[in-house]
Amino acid sequence: MPAGRPGPAAQSARRPPPLLPLLLLCVLGAPRAGSGAHTAVISPQDPTLLIGSSLQATCSVHGDPPGATAEGLYWTLNGRRLAPELSRVLNASTLALALANLNGSRQQSGDNLVCHARDGSILAGSCLYVGLPPEKPFNISCWSKNMKDLTCRWTPGAHGETFLHTNYSLKYKLRWYGQDNTCEEYHTVGPHSCHIPKDLALFTPYEIWVEATNRLGSARSDVLTLDILDVVTTDPPPDVHVSRVGGLEDQLSVRWVSPPALKDFLFQAKYQIRYRVEDSVDWKVVDDVSNQTSCRLAGLKPGTVYFVQVRCNPFGIYGSKKAGIWSEWSHPTAASTPRSERPGPGGGACEPRGGEPSSGPVRRELKQFLGWLKKHAYCSNLSFRLYDQWRAWMQKTHKTRNQDEGILPSGRRGTTRG
């Protein structure tokens, strides 16, 4: 908004009224005249203009009271005195104001344009609304958690900000018959959202749209058509537990409970797991968990803290052919893998002696086979039973070999002495 430094007249004038009462003018209603003997009128009253427009306004004093002539009047906008060069005296009782290239209103309730007498008292006020008409809302998404309710949210527009109070109404109706209904519970999951708590029909599509209105116009979104059964979601799976798998240093067991909200309905659920190491922000997602409520994570780093989350997607509700909507992720659950007893590369590990037979090729082939089996049946109980047996055998063989390597040299030396 245009504003300037106070001129010489402002320096000799009394202190202007406090800012707070001025800011309340457009909230409680701008005065059309002063409360004392001095009365005036601002024209136009409460104008609404597009950003970039110009405003020509006048403040006219009624009668000819002493000290309230046009030469003694001045303007403020949101409590700041406007530069004298923006005003000009039209006659003894009227002061004009010219503002160009207006910016958006600083407050959605309107900017406070006030006409003051020489002593700083308020003679008249007007609310100035400067902004943009609403844009077409888009990106409507809806979901239901119990097949009786519906929650929707949307994006207000490409730019969003209109600088004016803009009202958004979510409307819905049965597709082929019925009257328009208006959602009433707004801001349930964010500033642009609404919740329909009950009285929704199943097995029939709904049409849903959003209407936006403000002082400069209105806009309507495209219509979203949906069936409640196709947009069912749940709360995240509760009671997620992550634990070690015995002494296996590269595995963790994950268990959870199915969301209880839909336990009485005919549906299936599929799950996803994601996990990351403690000092990373990159998640690894396991997609093929299917409908079970437990899974084994393998191939992990020994002695490492992992954070694990689970989410659920219901589908096949009452025969619906469409996939449901993924729930939010559960709260992260942390667990650590056991530390490895085997020294890692560069940690002083002993290589097999050249004269000793090595089972390396056999181990590699077995590991490759079980790795393939584990990859293609990630959470299969069969694959993990085999994998557990193989890992237990490997650890036992490793410990036995280490003991033999520690005992045989002394035995050989004893034989040499004999």
Protein Blocks (a to p, Z undefined) as FASTA:
>chain_A
ZZddddfklmmpccdddfklmmmmmmnopafbdfblbdcddddehiaddehiacdddddd
ehjdehiafklgccdeehiacdfklpccfblmbccdddehiacdfbfnbpadddddfkop
afbdcdddddddddddehiacddfklpaccddddfbjnlpnoiacddddddddfkgccdd
ddfbghklojbdcddfbhpaehiacddddddddfkbccddddddddfklmcccdddehia
cddehjafkbccddddddfklmmpccddddddddddfkbcbdcddfklojafbdcdehia
ehiacddddddddehiehiabdcddddddddddddddddfbdcehilpacddfkbccfkl
mmmmmmmmmmmmmmmmmmgmklmmmmmmmmmmmmmmmmmmmmmmmmmmmmmmmmmmZZ
